[in-house]
C-alpha cells in the first residue's frame, strides 16, 4: 500500500467523517520491522496527535518524531 495514500484516507476518515479511531493491521504487519514502527508512529500522529498528512509523512520518512 502506498503510505501517503493510506495516511490521506486515514486522515479523511478521522477528520472529515468523524471517526474516533482506526483499525490498522495489514498495512503495518506486512512491513519490515523498521517500516512498521514508522507506520505506527505516523498513524498515531494522525489518530492521537491531530496532525495532518504532511506531518505524518515526515514522521514516516524519519524527519520528525512523534
HTML snippet that shows the backbone in 3Dmol.js (N, CA, C, O; Angstrom):
<script src="https://3Dmol.org/build/3Dmol-min.js"></script>
<div id="view" style="width:600px;height:400px;position:relative"></div>
<script>
const pdb = `
ATOM      1  N   UNK A   1       0.841  -1.188   0.000  1.00  0.00           N
ATOM      2  CA  UNK A   1       0.000   0.000   0.000  1.00  0.00           C
ATOM      3  C   UNK A   1       0.876   1.237   0.000  1.00  0.00           C
ATOM      4  O   UNK A   1       1.864   1.309   0.731  1.00  0.00           O
ATOM      5  N   UNK A   2       0.511   2.208  -0.821  1.00  0.00           N
ATOM      6  CA  UNK A   2       1.195   3.494  -0.841  1.00  0.00           C
ATOM      7  C   UNK A   2       0.953   4.200   0.498  1.00  0.00           C
ATOM      8  O   UNK A   2      -0.193   4.409   0.898  1.00  0.00           O
ATOM      9  N   UNK A   3       2.029   4.560   1.177  1.00  0.00           N
ATOM     10  CA  UNK A   3       1.921   5.116   2.525  1.00  0.00           C
ATOM     11  C   UNK A   3       1.143   6.427   2.517  1.00  0.00           C
ATOM     12  O   UNK A   3       0.224   6.595   3.320  1.00  0.00           O
ATOM     13  N   UNK A   4       1.483   7.352   1.639  1.00  0.00           N
ATOM     14  CA  UNK A   4       0.792   8.644   1.606  1.00  0.00           C
ATOM     15  C   UNK A   4      -0.702   8.454   1.355  1.00  0.00           C
ATOM     16  O   UNK A   4      -1.530   9.075   2.022  1.00  0.00           O
ATOM     17  N   UNK A   5      -1.043   7.606   0.406  1.00  0.00           N
ATOM     18  CA  UNK A   5      -2.455   7.362   0.097  1.00  0.00           C
ATOM     19  C   UNK A   5      -3.177   6.791   1.317  1.00  0.00           C
ATOM     20  O   UNK A   5      -4.291   7.208   1.632  1.00  0.00           O
ATOM     21  N   UNK A   6      -2.545   5.839   2.002  1.00  0.00           N
ATOM     22  CA  UNK A   6      -3.150   5.264   3.201  1.00  0.00           C
ATOM     23  C   UNK A   6      -3.364   6.335   4.263  1.00  0.00           C
ATOM     24  O   UNK A   6      -4.437   6.408   4.862  1.00  0.00           O
ATOM     25  N   UNK A   7      -2.351   7.168   4.500  1.00  0.00           N
ATOM     26  CA  UNK A   7      -2.466   8.203   5.526  1.00  0.00           C
ATOM     27  C   UNK A   7      -3.505   9.254   5.151  1.00  0.00           C
ATOM     28  O   UNK A   7      -4.190   9.782   6.027  1.00  0.00           O
ATOM     29  N   UNK A   8      -3.631   9.563   3.865  1.00  0.00           N
ATOM     30  CA  UNK A   8      -4.666  10.501   3.426  1.00  0.00           C
ATOM     31  C   UNK A   8      -6.057   9.939   3.702  1.00  0.00           C
ATOM     32  O   UNK A   8      -6.940  10.653   4.177  1.00  0.00           O
ATOM     33  N   UNK A   9      -6.245   8.667   3.404  1.00  0.00           N
ATOM     34  CA  UNK A   9      -7.534   8.027   3.668  1.00  0.00           C
ATOM     35  C   UNK A   9      -7.825   8.012   5.162  1.00  0.00           C
ATOM     36  O   UNK A   9      -8.942   8.310   5.583  1.00  0.00           O
ATOM     37  N   UNK A  10      -6.830   7.666   5.957  1.00  0.00           N
ATOM     38  CA  UNK A  10      -6.989   7.653   7.409  1.00  0.00           C
ATOM     39  C   UNK A  10      -7.351   9.040   7.925  1.00  0.00           C
ATOM     40  O   UNK A  10      -8.250   9.184   8.754  1.00  0.00           O
ATOM     41  N   UNK A  11      -6.653  10.053   7.435  1.00  0.00           N
ATOM     42  CA  UNK A  11      -6.926  11.430   7.863  1.00  0.00           C
ATOM     43  C   UNK A  11      -8.375  11.809   7.561  1.00  0.00           C
ATOM     44  O   UNK A  11      -9.061  12.381   8.409  1.00  0.00           O
ATOM     45  N   UNK A  12      -8.831  11.493   6.371  1.00  0.00           N
ATOM     46  CA  UNK A  12     -10.212  11.813   5.991  1.00  0.00           C
ATOM     47  C   UNK A  12     -11.212  11.059   6.858  1.00  0.00           C
ATOM     48  O   UNK A  12     -12.237  11.617   7.249  1.00  0.00           O
ATOM     49  N   UNK A  13     -10.925   9.803   7.160  1.00  0.00           N
ATOM     50  CA  UNK A  13     -11.839   9.013   7.993  1.00  0.00           C
ATOM     51  C   UNK A  13     -11.987   9.627   9.380  1.00  0.00           C
ATOM     52  O   UNK A  13     -13.078   9.629   9.951  1.00  0.00           O
ATOM     53  N   UNK A  14     -10.900  10.141   9.915  1.00  0.00           N
ATOM     54  CA  UNK A  14     -10.936  10.681  11.269  1.00  0.00           C
ATOM     55  C   UNK A  14     -11.406  12.133  11.286  1.00  0.00           C
ATOM     56  O   UNK A  14     -12.260  12.498  12.094  1.00  0.00           O
ATOM     57  N   UNK A  15     -10.856  12.959  10.401  1.00  0.00           N
ATOM     58  CA  UNK A  15     -11.111  14.397  10.472  1.00  0.00           C
ATOM     59  C   UNK A  15     -12.265  14.877   9.605  1.00  0.00           C
ATOM     60  O   UNK A  15     -12.788  15.966   9.844  1.00  0.00           O
ATOM     61  N   UNK A  16     -12.675  14.115   8.622  1.00  0.00           N
ATOM     62  CA  UNK A  16     -13.791  14.524   7.775  1.00  0.00           C
ATOM     63  C   UNK A  16     -15.056  13.765   8.166  1.00  0.00           C
ATOM     64  O   UNK A  16     -16.113  14.367   8.355  1.00  0.00           O
ATOM     65  N   UNK A  17     -14.946  12.450   8.285  1.00  0.00           N
ATOM     66  CA  UNK A  17     -16.149  11.662   8.580  1.00  0.00           C
ATOM     67  C   UNK A  17     -16.435  11.557  10.071  1.00  0.00           C
ATOM     68  O   UNK A  17     -17.519  11.127  10.465  1.00  0.00           O
ATOM     69  N   UNK A  18     -15.474  11.946  10.903  1.00  0.00           N
ATOM     70  CA  UNK A  18     -15.718  11.978  12.337  1.00  0.00           C
ATOM     71  C   UNK A  18     -15.471  10.687  13.096  1.00  0.00           C
ATOM     72  O   UNK A  18     -15.935  10.542  14.227  1.00  0.00           O
ATOM     73  N   UNK A  19     -14.751   9.748  12.499  1.00  0.00           N
ATOM     74  CA  UNK A  19     -14.408   8.520  13.225  1.00  0.00           C
ATOM     75  C   UNK A  19     -13.532   8.883  14.422  1.00  0.00           C
ATOM     76  O   UNK A  19     -12.773   9.850  14.365  1.00  0.00           O
ATOM     77  N   UNK A  20     -13.631   8.122  15.486  1.00  0.00           N
ATOM     78  CA  UNK A  20     -12.862   8.441  16.682  1.00  0.00           C
ATOM     79  C   UNK A  20     -11.647   7.542  16.869  1.00  0.00           C
ATOM     80  O   UNK A  20     -10.983   7.611  17.904  1.00  0.00           O
ATOM     81  N   UNK A  21     -11.349   6.709  15.894  1.00  0.00           N
ATOM     82  CA  UNK A  21     -10.192   5.829  15.972  1.00  0.00           C
ATOM     83  C   UNK A  21     -10.038   5.072  14.676  1.00  0.00           C
ATOM     84  O   UNK A  21     -10.701   5.381  13.686  1.00  0.00           O
ATOM     85  N   UNK A  22      -9.168   4.080  14.675  1.00  0.00           N
ATOM     86  CA  UNK A  22      -8.956   3.294  13.460  1.00  0.00           C
ATOM     87  C   UNK A  22      -8.539   1.879  13.823  1.00  0.00           C
ATOM     88  O   UNK A  22      -8.124   1.602  14.948  1.00  0.00           O
ATOM     89  N   UNK A  23      -8.656   1.008  12.861  1.00  0.00           N
ATOM     90  CA  UNK A  23      -8.200  -0.371  12.999  1.00  0.00           C
ATOM     91  C   UNK A  23      -7.252  -0.639  11.840  1.00  0.00           C
ATOM     92  O   UNK A  23      -7.681  -0.895  10.715  1.00  0.00           O
ATOM     93  N   UNK A  24      -5.974  -0.576  12.126  1.00  0.00           N
ATOM     94  CA  UNK A  24      -4.961  -0.743  11.091  1.00  0.00           C
ATOM     95  C   UNK A  24      -4.189  -2.016  11.389  1.00  0.00           C
ATOM     96  O   UNK A  24      -3.613  -2.150  12.469  1.00  0.00           O
ATOM     97  N   UNK A  25      -4.170  -2.944  10.460  1.00  0.00           N
ATOM     98  CA  UNK A  25      -3.474  -4.203  10.680  1.00  0.00           C
ATOM     99  C   UNK A  25      -2.521  -4.529   9.557  1.00  0.00           C
ATOM    100  O   UNK A  25      -1.306  -4.386   9.693  1.00  0.00           O
ATOM    101  N   UNK A  26      -3.080  -4.968   8.445  1.00  0.00           N
ATOM    102  CA  UNK A  26      -2.284  -5.424   7.303  1.00  0.00           C
ATOM    103  C   UNK A  26      -1.273  -4.379   6.846  1.00  0.00           C
ATOM    104  O   UNK A  26      -0.162  -4.732   6.450  1.00  0.00           O
ATOM    105  N   UNK A  27      -1.637  -3.103   6.894  1.00  0.00           N
ATOM    106  CA  UNK A  27      -0.739  -2.056   6.427  1.00  0.00           C
ATOM    107  C   UNK A  27       0.452  -1.855   7.353  1.00  0.00           C
ATOM    108  O   UNK A  27       1.387  -1.129   7.015  1.00  0.00           O
ATOM    109  N   UNK A  28       0.423  -2.489   8.506  1.00  0.00           N
ATOM    110  CA  UNK A  28       1.564  -2.444   9.421  1.00  0.00           C
ATOM    111  C   UNK A  28       2.295  -3.782   9.417  1.00  0.00           C
ATOM    112  O   UNK A  28       3.505  -3.821   9.194  1.00  0.00           O
ATOM    113  N   UNK A  29       1.583  -4.874   9.661  1.00  0.00           N
ATOM    114  CA  UNK A  29       2.279  -6.150   9.878  1.00  0.00           C
ATOM    115  C   UNK A  29       2.906  -6.735   8.622  1.00  0.00           C
ATOM    116  O   UNK A  29       3.723  -7.650   8.729  1.00  0.00           O
ATOM    117  N   UNK A  30       2.560  -6.247   7.442  1.00  0.00           N
ATOM    118  CA  UNK A  30       3.202  -6.748   6.226  1.00  0.00           C
ATOM    119  C   UNK A  30       4.501  -6.011   5.901  1.00  0.00           C
ATOM    120  O   UNK A  30       5.159  -6.321   4.908  1.00  0.00           O
ATOM    121  N   UNK A  31       4.868  -5.047   6.724  1.00  0.00           N
ATOM    122  CA  UNK A  31       6.113  -4.305   6.504  1.00  0.00           C
ATOM    123  C   UNK A  31       7.233  -4.916   7.347  1.00  0.00           C
ATOM    124  O   UNK A  31       6.980  -5.654   8.299  1.00  0.00           O
ATOM    125  N   UNK A  32       8.467  -4.596   6.981  1.00  0.00           N
ATOM    126  CA  UNK A  32       9.580  -4.995   7.834  1.00  0.00           C
ATOM    127  C   UNK A  32       9.476  -4.203   9.137  1.00  0.00           C
ATOM    128  O   UNK A  32       8.743  -3.217   9.202  1.00  0.00           O
ATOM    129  N   UNK A  33      10.196  -4.622  10.168  1.00  0.00           N
ATOM    130  CA  UNK A  33      10.057  -4.036  11.499  1.00  0.00           C
ATOM    131  C   UNK A  33      10.279  -2.527  11.502  1.00  0.00           C
ATOM    132  O   UNK A  33       9.477  -1.792  12.079  1.00  0.00           O
ATOM    133  N   UNK A  34      11.338  -2.055  10.878  1.00  0.00           N
ATOM    134  CA  UNK A  34      11.633  -0.619  10.888  1.00  0.00           C
ATOM    135  C   UNK A  34      10.510   0.180  10.226  1.00  0.00           C
ATOM    136  O   UNK A  34      10.100   1.218  10.746  1.00  0.00           O
ATOM    137  N   UNK A  35      10.017  -0.291   9.096  1.00  0.00           N
ATOM    138  CA  UNK A  35       8.926   0.402   8.401  1.00  0.00           C
ATOM    139  C   UNK A  35       7.628   0.323   9.197  1.00  0.00           C
ATOM    140  O   UNK A  35       6.851   1.278   9.217  1.00  0.00           O
ATOM    141  N   UNK A  36       7.393  -0.806   9.848  1.00  0.00           N
ATOM    142  CA  UNK A  36       6.183  -0.964  10.660  1.00  0.00           C
ATOM    143  C   UNK A  36       6.178   0.019  11.827  1.00  0.00           C
ATOM    144  O   UNK A  36       5.142   0.603  12.143  1.00  0.00           O
ATOM    145  N   UNK A  37       7.324   0.200  12.462  1.00  0.00           N
ATOM    146  CA  UNK A  37       7.412   1.151  13.569  1.00  0.00           C
ATOM    147  C   UNK A  37       7.171   2.576  13.090  1.00  0.00           C
ATOM    148  O   UNK A  37       6.497   3.357  13.762  1.00  0.00           O
ATOM    149  N   UNK A  38       7.724   2.916  11.925  1.00  0.00           N
ATOM    150  CA  UNK A  38       7.494   4.255  11.369  1.00  0.00           C
ATOM    151  C   UNK A  38       6.029   4.443  11.005  1.00  0.00           C
ATOM    152  O   UNK A  38       5.472   5.522  11.206  1.00  0.00           O
ATOM    153  N   UNK A  39       5.405   3.402  10.472  1.00  0.00           N
ATOM    154  CA  UNK A  39       3.992   3.482  10.101  1.00  0.00           C
ATOM    155  C   UNK A  39       3.129   3.662  11.344  1.00  0.00           C
ATOM    156  O   UNK A  39       2.187   4.454  11.334  1.00  0.00           O
ATOM    157  N   UNK A  40       3.442   2.937  12.412  1.00  0.00           N
ATOM    158  CA  UNK A  40       2.694   3.092  13.663  1.00  0.00           C
ATOM    159  C   UNK A  40       2.788   4.520  14.185  1.00  0.00           C
ATOM    160  O   UNK A  40       1.790   5.087  14.631  1.00  0.00           O
ATOM    161  N   UNK A  41       3.967   5.097  14.134  1.00  0.00           N
ATOM    162  CA  UNK A  41       4.142   6.469  14.605  1.00  0.00           C
ATOM    163  C   UNK A  41       3.371   7.454  13.730  1.00  0.00           C
ATOM    164  O   UNK A  41       2.778   8.402  14.244  1.00  0.00           O
ATOM    165  N   UNK A  42       3.371   7.242  12.424  1.00  0.00           N
ATOM    166  CA  UNK A  42       2.640   8.126  11.513  1.00  0.00           C
ATOM    167  C   UNK A  42       1.134   8.022  11.745  1.00  0.00           C
ATOM    168  O   UNK A  42       0.435   9.035  11.761  1.00  0.00           O
ATOM    169  N   UNK A  43       0.639   6.806  11.925  1.00  0.00           N
ATOM    170  CA  UNK A  43      -0.788   6.593  12.200  1.00  0.00           C
ATOM    171  C   UNK A  43      -1.159   7.238  13.538  1.00  0.00           C
ATOM    172  O   UNK A  43      -2.211   7.868  13.649  1.00  0.00           O
ATOM    173  N   UNK A  44      -0.317   7.088  14.539  1.00  0.00           N
ATOM    174  CA  UNK A  44      -0.575   7.689  15.849  1.00  0.00           C
ATOM    175  C   UNK A  44      -0.595   9.208  15.770  1.00  0.00           C
ATOM    176  O   UNK A  44      -1.396   9.853  16.448  1.00  0.00           O
ATOM    177  N   UNK A  45       0.274   9.786  14.951  1.00  0.00           N
ATOM    178  CA  UNK A  45       0.304  11.241  14.810  1.00  0.00           C
ATOM    179  C   UNK A  45      -1.038  11.768  14.315  1.00  0.00           C
ATOM    180  O   UNK A  45      -1.516  12.799  14.788  1.00  0.00           O
ATOM    181  N   UNK A  46      -1.643  11.065  13.366  1.00  0.00           N
ATOM    182  CA  UNK A  46      -2.953  11.475  12.847  1.00  0.00           C
ATOM    183  C   UNK A  46      -4.055  11.141  13.845  1.00  0.00           C
ATOM    184  O   UNK A  46      -4.918  11.974  14.121  1.00  0.00           O
ATOM    185  N   UNK A  47      -4.030   9.935  14.381  1.00  0.00           N
ATOM    186  CA  UNK A  47      -5.118   9.452  15.232  1.00  0.00           C
ATOM    187  C   UNK A  47      -5.149  10.140  16.590  1.00  0.00           C
ATOM    188  O   UNK A  47      -6.210  10.581  17.033  1.00  0.00           O
ATOM    189  N   UNK A  48      -4.016  10.237  17.249  1.00  0.00           N
ATOM    190  CA  UNK A  48      -3.969  10.778  18.606  1.00  0.00           C
ATOM    191  C   UNK A  48      -3.451  12.208  18.662  1.00  0.00           C
ATOM    192  O   UNK A  48      -3.839  12.975  19.543  1.00  0.00           O
ATOM    193  N   UNK A  49      -2.573  12.572  17.725  1.00  0.00           N
ATOM    194  CA  UNK A  49      -1.924  13.872  17.784  1.00  0.00           C
ATOM    195  C   UNK A  49      -2.603  14.966  16.992  1.00  0.00           C
ATOM    196  O   UNK A  49      -2.165  16.116  17.017  1.00  0.00           O
ATOM    197  N   UNK A  50      -3.687  14.617  16.278  1.00  0.00           N
ATOM    198  CA  UNK A  50      -4.423  15.597  15.481  1.00  0.00           C
ATOM    199  C   UNK A  50      -3.514  16.275  14.450  1.00  0.00           C
ATOM    200  O   UNK A  50      -3.692  17.450  14.128  1.00  0.00           O
ATOM    201  N   UNK A  51      -2.541  15.520  13.940  1.00  0.00           N
ATOM    202  CA  UNK A  51      -1.598  16.048  12.950  1.00  0.00           C
ATOM    203  C   UNK A  51      -2.123  15.807  11.545  1.00  0.00           C
ATOM    204  O   UNK A  51      -3.005  14.974  11.336  1.00  0.00           O
ATOM    205  N   UNK A  52      -1.572  16.546  10.577  1.00  0.00           N
ATOM    206  CA  UNK A  52      -2.002  16.388   9.186  1.00  0.00           C
ATOM    207  C   UNK A  52      -1.148  15.341   8.467  1.00  0.00           C
ATOM    208  O   UNK A  52      -0.198  14.795   9.029  1.00  0.00           O
ATOM    209  N   UNK A  53      -1.508  15.081   7.227  1.00  0.00           N
ATOM    210  CA  UNK A  53      -0.837  14.039   6.444  1.00  0.00           C
ATOM    211  C   UNK A  53       0.627  14.389   6.198  1.00  0.00           C
ATOM    212  O   UNK A  53       1.487  13.511   6.264  1.00  0.00           O
ATOM    213  N   UNK A  54       0.923  15.647   5.916  1.00  0.00           N
ATOM    214  CA  UNK A  54       2.316  16.031   5.667  1.00  0.00           C
ATOM    215  C   UNK A  54       3.184  15.776   6.896  1.00  0.00           C
ATOM    216  O   UNK A  54       4.308  15.290   6.773  1.00  0.00           O
ATOM    217  N   UNK A  55       2.667  16.101   8.075  1.00  0.00           N
ATOM    218  CA  UNK A  55       3.424  15.828   9.298  1.00  0.00           C
ATOM    219  C   UNK A  55       3.618  14.324   9.474  1.00  0.00           C
ATOM    220  O   UNK A  55       4.717  13.866   9.785  1.00  0.00           O
ATOM    221  N   UNK A  56       2.546  13.562   9.273  1.00  0.00           N
ATOM    222  CA  UNK A  56       2.635  12.106   9.424  1.00  0.00           C
ATOM    223  C   UNK A  56       3.643  11.512   8.444  1.00  0.00           C
ATOM    224  O   UNK A  56       4.384  10.595   8.797  1.00  0.00           O
ATOM    225  N   UNK A  57       3.676  12.026   7.225  1.00  0.00           N
ATOM    226  CA  UNK A  57       4.662  11.542   6.249  1.00  0.00           C
ATOM    227  C   UNK A  57       6.078  11.893   6.688  1.00  0.00           C
ATOM    228  O   UNK A  57       7.003  11.107   6.485  1.00  0.00           O
ATOM    229  N   UNK A  58       6.254  13.070   7.289  1.00  0.00           N
ATOM    230  CA  UNK A  58       7.589  13.432   7.763  1.00  0.00           C
ATOM    231  C   UNK A  58       8.011  12.531   8.921  1.00  0.00           C
ATOM    232  O   UNK A  58       9.201  12.273   9.102  1.00  0.00           O
ATOM    233  N   UNK A  59       7.053  12.052   9.701  1.00  0.00           N
ATOM    234  CA  UNK A  59       7.350  11.063  10.745  1.00  0.00           C
ATOM    235  C   UNK A  59       7.771   9.755  10.089  1.00  0.00           C
ATOM    236  O   UNK A  59       8.780   9.159  10.466  1.00  0.00           O
ATOM    237  N   UNK A  60       6.997   9.314   9.111  1.00  0.00           N
ATOM    238  CA  UNK A  60       7.317   8.065   8.413  1.00  0.00           C
ATOM    239  C   UNK A  60       8.685   8.142   7.734  1.00  0.00           C
ATOM    240  O   UNK A  60       9.435   7.166   7.718  1.00  0.00           O
ATOM    241  N   UNK A  61       8.998   9.303   7.178  1.00  0.00           N
ATOM    242  CA  UNK A  61      10.273   9.483   6.479  1.00  0.00           C
ATOM    243  C   UNK A  61      11.450   9.716   7.423  1.00  0.00           C
ATOM    244  O   UNK A  61      12.592   9.807   6.972  1.00  0.00           O
ATOM    245  N   UNK A  62      11.188   9.812   8.731  1.00  0.00           N
ATOM    246  CA  UNK A  62      12.254   9.983   9.710  1.00  0.00           C
ATOM    247  C   UNK A  62      12.704  11.409   9.905  1.00  0.00           C
ATOM    248  O   UNK A  62      13.741  11.645  10.524  1.00  0.00           O
ATOM    249  N   UNK A  63      11.953  12.371   9.395  1.00  0.00           N
ATOM    250  CA  UNK A  63      12.310  13.787   9.523  1.00  0.00           C
ATOM    251  C   UNK A  63      11.824  14.344  10.858  1.00  0.00           C
ATOM    252  O   UNK A  63      12.537  15.099  11.518  1.00  0.00           O
ATOM    253  N   UNK A  64      10.616  13.970  11.249  1.00  0.00           N
ATOM    254  CA  UNK A  64      10.015  14.394  12.511  1.00  0.00           C
ATOM    255  C   UNK A  64       9.888  13.178  13.420  1.00  0.00           C
ATOM    256  O   UNK A  64       9.942  12.036  12.963  1.00  0.00           O
ATOM    257  N   UNK A  65       9.721  13.439  14.700  1.00  0.00           N
ATOM    258  CA  UNK A  65       9.431  12.366  15.649  1.00  0.00           C
ATOM    259  C   UNK A  65       8.050  12.590  16.221  1.00  0.00           C
ATOM    260  O   UNK A  65       7.613  13.726  16.409  1.00  0.00           O
ATOM    261  N   UNK A  66       7.373  11.494  16.494  1.00  0.00           N
ATOM    262  CA  UNK A  66       6.099  11.584  17.198  1.00  0.00           C
ATOM    263  C   UNK A  66       6.035  10.460  18.196  1.00  0.00           C
ATOM    264  O   UNK A  66       5.044  10.328  18.915  1.00  0.00           O
TER     265      UNK A  66
END
`;
const viewer = $3Dmol.createViewer("view");
viewer.addModel(pdb, "pdb");
viewer.setStyle({}, {cartoon: {color: "spectrum"}});
viewer.zoomTo();
viewer.render();
</script>
